[in-house]
Amino acid sequence: MTREEAALFEQAEHYARAAAGYGLTNTLADLAVRRKATGDKERAEELWEAAATYGHPAALANIARFRYESHDVDGASRIAREALDQGDAAYPHYTNPVWRKLWPHGIEPDGTPTPFPHDDAWPQTW
């Protein structure tokens, strides 16, 4: 982060990748957040992809969000599904994760979106 603050961006990324190799994946995530805050979304996504390679738990969800925000719904769906398959739904890192936007009623085991439950779909027991 000292290199990042000194505007030595390539060095900051080099050391963040090295730290991620030792399991400190938050360094890549922190850089990704900083790059997005400065408006460099392309570099931020690349850093999230690197973090995903090293197993950062929120990386895939962030990549899916980037794809969704750039109107790549198919790409967002694919990455969000991968994130969910890896247990992303168990991490409370977002109050409104992208998978809720993609599949507001849930997702079936075969990967298809759960349809909206209509009133006539529920059995009348009374």
C-alpha positions as a Markdown table, in Angstrom:
| # | Residue | x | y | z |
|---|---|---|---|---|
| 1 | Met | 0.0 | 0.0 | 0.0 |
| 2 | Thr | 3.0 | 2.3 | 0.5 |
| 3 | Arg | 3.9 | 1.8 | -3.1 |
| 4 | Glu | 0.3 | 2.5 | -4.2 |
| 5 | Glu | 0.2 | 5.7 | -2.1 |
| 6 | Ala | 3.5 | 6.8 | -3.8 |
| 7 | Ala | 1.8 | 6.3 | -7.2 |
| 8 | Leu | 4.2 | 3.3 | -8.0 |
| 9 | Phe | 1.2 | 1.3 | -9.3 |
| 10 | Glu | 3.2 | -1.5 | -11.0 |
| 11 | Gln | 5.3 | -2.1 | -8.0 |
| 12 | Ala | 2.2 | -2.1 | -5.8 |
| 13 | Glu | 0.6 | -4.8 | -8.0 |
| 14 | His | 3.8 | -6.8 | -8.0 |
| 15 | Tyr | 4.0 | -6.9 | -4.3 |
| 16 | Ala | 0.3 | -7.5 | -3.9 |
| 17 | Arg | 0.6 | -10.5 | -6.2 |
| 18 | Ala | 3.5 | -11.8 | -4.2 |
| 19 | Ala | 1.6 | -11.4 | -1.0 |
| 20 | Ala | -1.4 | -13.2 | -2.5 |
| 21 | Gly | 1.0 | -16.1 | -3.3 |
| 22 | Tyr | 1.4 | -16.4 | 0.5 |
| 23 | Gly | -2.3 | -16.4 | 1.0 |
| 24 | Leu | -2.7 | -12.7 | 1.7 |
| 25 | Thr | -5.4 | -12.1 | -1.0 |
| 26 | Asn | -6.8 | -9.0 | 0.6 |
| 27 | Thr | -3.9 | -7.0 | -0.8 |
| 28 | Leu | -5.1 | -7.6 | -4.3 |
| 29 | Ala | -8.7 | -6.9 | -3.2 |
| 30 | Asp | -7.6 | -3.6 | -1.6 |
| 31 | Leu | -5.9 | -2.5 | -4.7 |
| 32 | Ala | -8.9 | -3.4 | -6.8 |
| 33 | Val | -11.1 | -1.3 | -4.6 |
| 34 | Arg | -8.7 | 1.6 | -4.8 |
| 35 | Arg | -8.5 | 1.3 | -8.6 |
| 36 | Lys | -12.2 | 1.3 | -9.0 |
| 37 | Ala | -12.5 | 4.3 | -6.7 |
| 38 | Thr | -10.2 | 6.2 | -9.1 |
| 39 | Gly | -12.3 | 5.2 | -12.1 |
| 40 | Asp | -9.9 | 2.6 | -13.5 |
| 41 | Lys | -12.6 | -0.1 | -13.7 |
| 42 | Glu | -10.6 | -2.2 | -16.3 |
| 43 | Arg | -7.6 | -2.5 | -14.0 |
| 44 | Ala | -9.8 | -3.1 | -11.0 |
| 45 | Glu | -11.4 | -6.0 | -12.8 |
| 46 | Glu | -8.0 | -7.4 | -13.7 |
| 47 | Leu | -7.0 | -7.2 | -10.0 |
| 48 | Trp | -10.2 | -9.0 | -8.9 |
| 49 | Glu | -9.5 | -11.7 | -11.5 |
| 50 | Ala | -6.0 | -12.1 | -10.0 |
| 51 | Ala | -7.6 | -12.3 | -6.5 |
| 52 | Ala | -10.0 | -15.0 | -7.8 |
| 53 | Thr | -7.0 | -17.0 | -9.1 |
| 54 | Tyr | -5.6 | -16.9 | -5.5 |
| 55 | Gly | -9.0 | -17.8 | -4.0 |
| 56 | His | -10.2 | -14.6 | -2.5 |
| 57 | Pro | -13.8 | -15.3 | -1.4 |
| 58 | Ala | -15.3 | -12.1 | -2.7 |
| 59 | Ala | -13.4 | -11.9 | -6.0 |
| 60 | Leu | -15.9 | -13.7 | -8.3 |
| 61 | Ala | -18.8 | -11.8 | -6.9 |
| 62 | Asn | -17.0 | -8.5 | -7.7 |
| 63 | Ile | -16.2 | -9.7 | -11.2 |
| 64 | Ala | -19.8 | -10.6 | -11.8 |
| 65 | Arg | -20.8 | -7.1 | -10.5 |
| 66 | Phe | -18.4 | -5.5 | -13.0 |
| 67 | Arg | -19.9 | -7.6 | -15.9 |
| 68 | Tyr | -23.4 | -6.8 | -14.8 |
| 69 | Glu | -22.6 | -3.0 | -14.6 |
| 70 | Ser | -21.1 | -3.2 | -18.1 |
| 71 | His | -24.4 | -4.8 | -19.4 |
| 72 | Asp | -22.8 | -8.2 | -20.0 |
| 73 | Val | -25.6 | -10.1 | -18.4 |
| 74 | Asp | -24.5 | -13.5 | -19.8 |
| 75 | Gly | -21.0 | -13.0 | -18.5 |
| 76 | Ala | -22.3 | -11.8 | -15.1 |
| 77 | Ser | -24.6 | -14.8 | -14.9 |
| 78 | Arg | -21.8 | -17.2 | -15.7 |
| 79 | Ile | -19.4 | -15.7 | -13.1 |
| 80 | Ala | -22.2 | -15.3 | -10.5 |
| 81 | Arg | -23.1 | -19.0 | -10.9 |
| 82 | Glu | -19.5 | -19.9 | -10.4 |
| 83 | Ala | -19.3 | -17.7 | -7.3 |
| 84 | Leu | -22.5 | -19.4 | -5.9 |
| 85 | Asp | -21.1 | -22.8 | -6.7 |
| 86 | Gln | -18.0 | -21.9 | -4.6 |
| 87 | Gly | -20.2 | -20.8 | -1.7 |
| 88 | Asp | -20.4 | -17.1 | -2.3 |
| 89 | Ala | -24.0 | -16.9 | -0.9 |
| 90 | Ala | -22.5 | -17.8 | 2.5 |
| 91 | Tyr | -20.4 | -14.6 | 2.6 |
| 92 | Pro | -22.3 | -11.5 | 3.7 |
| 93 | His | -20.0 | -9.1 | 1.9 |
| 94 | Tyr | -22.8 | -7.4 | 0.1 |
| 95 | Thr | -26.2 | -6.3 | 1.2 |
| 96 | Asn | -27.4 | -6.6 | -2.4 |
| 97 | Pro | -25.3 | -9.1 | -4.3 |
| 98 | Val | -25.5 | -9.3 | -8.1 |
| 99 | Trp | -27.0 | -12.7 | -8.0 |
| 100 | Arg | -30.1 | -11.2 | -6.4 |
| 101 | Lys | -30.5 | -8.9 | -9.4 |
| 102 | Leu | -29.9 | -11.8 | -11.9 |
| 103 | Trp | -32.2 | -14.3 | -10.1 |
| 104 | Pro | -34.6 | -12.4 | -7.9 |
| 105 | His | -36.6 | -15.5 | -7.1 |
| 106 | Gly | -33.7 | -17.8 | -6.7 |
| 107 | Ile | -32.1 | -20.4 | -9.0 |
| 108 | Glu | -33.0 | -24.0 | -9.5 |
| 109 | Pro | -30.5 | -26.9 | -9.1 |
| 110 | Asp | -30.1 | -27.2 | -12.9 |
| 111 | Gly | -29.0 | -23.5 | -13.1 |
| 112 | Thr | -32.3 | -22.1 | -14.5 |
| 113 | Pro | -33.9 | -19.1 | -12.8 |
| 114 | Thr | -36.8 | -19.8 | -10.5 |
| 115 | Pro | -39.9 | -18.3 | -12.0 |
| 116 | Phe | -42.0 | -15.8 | -10.2 |
| 117 | Pro | -44.6 | -17.7 | -8.1 |
| 118 | His | -48.0 | -16.9 | -9.3 |
| 119 | Asp | -51.0 | -17.0 | -7.0 |
| 120 | Asp | -52.5 | -19.9 | -9.0 |
| 121 | Ala | -49.3 | -21.9 | -8.5 |
| 122 | Trp | -49.9 | -22.4 | -4.8 |
| 123 | Pro | -52.3 | -25.2 | -3.8 |
| 124 | Gln | -55.4 | -24.0 | -2.2 |
| 125 | Thr | -55.8 | -26.0 | 1.0 |
| 126 | Trp | -58.7 | -24.1 | 2.6 |
